[in-house]
Amino acid sequence: MGKYTPKTRLSTVDPIKFIDKVKSEVKRRDSHALVAMMQDITGAPPKMWGASIVGFGSYHYAYASGRHGDICLTGFSPRSGSLVVYLGPGIDNEKLMGKLGKHKAGKGCLYINKLDDVDREVLRKLIEYSVATLRKRDSK
């Protein structure tokens, strides 16, 4: 097997300039709110990961297959269809997910049309849970 190079790597693009180019005014506003929330939770500034993920902090992952790398602790992407929040292990917190509000969920990803559709305090608790869980894993 050849050397694996992750597609989503840290970028030098300015995340605020990236957000300011988002066409939807609602997604721009929500993105700035997520930046403030995630920066407060992680204590890390926003950085671009790949072409479209605004991420905060980082952790090292390793799979049984031997693949490993670094990725943001948490982050989001203001996609045209919805805001994608990279929630990681927080997505498995059924108690909080049940209180969140209107959303769709995938493997580690939360899809939200707009922040007004969800309870922001619950979203904050989900992100805090996810970040704490990943930091605990990374420190082992």
N, C-alpha and C positions, 0 to 999 in steps of 0.2 A: 504494500500500500504506500502510495506517495505521501509527501508531506501535505497536511491539510492546512489551508489558509482560510480563516473565517472571512465571510463576506462582509460582516458588520464589524468594522474597525473604527477606532477613534479617528476623527477628522479634524481639520483645522478651520472648517467653516464656522462662522459666527452664528450661534444658535438664535440669537435675538434677530439678526438680519434675516435668517431663514424664516422665522415666525412672522416677521413683518411683511413677508412676501406672500403669505397665505391669502388666497382670494377671499374667503369667507370672513366677514367681520366678526361673526360669532366665534368661529374657530380661532381667530387671532386673539380675541379677548380671553377665551377659555384657555388657550395655550399659555398666555402670560400668567393667568391664575395658576395653572399647573406648574409653571416654572417657580413661582413664589412658594407654592406648597411643597414641591419636591426638594427645592433648595433648603427650605426650612427643616424638613424631615432628615435629609441626608447630611446637611452641612457642607455640601459640595456644590460648586457652580455648574450651570448647564454646559454641556459639551455635545457636539454632534457626533453621533455614531452612525457610520454609513451616510447615505444621502438624505435620510428623512427621519432619523430618530434623535430626539433631544433627550439625552441621558444624564444621569447624576451618579457620581461615584463609580466604583467598579468592583468587580469580584472575579475570581478565577474559577472556572468550571472545568470539570473533567468527566468524560463519559466512559462507560465500560468499554466502548469501542476503541478507546485510546485518544479520541479527539479531545482537545482541551484548548482553552483560550481565556480571554478576558472580555467581559461585557459589562454594561452599566447595571448598577444595583436596581435602579428603577428608571423609567423614562416614558416617553409618549411620542406619538407621531400624529400630526394633524392631517390625516388623509382626507380625501374628498368625500368619502362616504361617511366616515365617523372618526372621532378621536380614538386612537388605539393607545390604551394605557398598558404598559408592560409591567404586569403585576407579579409575575413569578408565582411563588408559593402562596401569596395572598388569595389567589383565585380559588384555592382549596378551603378557604375559611367560610364554610357554609353559613354559619351564624351571621357574619357580617354581610356576606353576599346577598343573603335573604332580605336584608334591610336597606340595600343600596338604592333601589329604584330601578328605572327603566334602563336596561343594558342587555348586551349579549356577551357571552363569554366563550373563549376558545382556550387552547392549551397555554396557560400563562398570560393570556391577553384578555383585556376587557375592552369592549367596544361600546362607546357612548356617543350618541348624536350631539348632545351638548351638556355642559355641566349642570344646567338648570333641571335636567332630567333625573339627576341623582342627588342623594343626600351627601353634601360635601364633607361633613364630619365623618360619615361612615367611609367615604372614599379615603379620607386622610388616615383613618384607623387601618384600613386595608393596606395602604402603602407602608405605613409604619410597621405593621406586622410582617409584610414581605421583606422589607429592608432589614429588620432585626433578624429574621430567619436566615437570610442570605449572609449577613455578617457573621452569624454564629457558625454557619457551615464553612465559610471561608477562613475562619480563625482556627479550624481543626487541623 
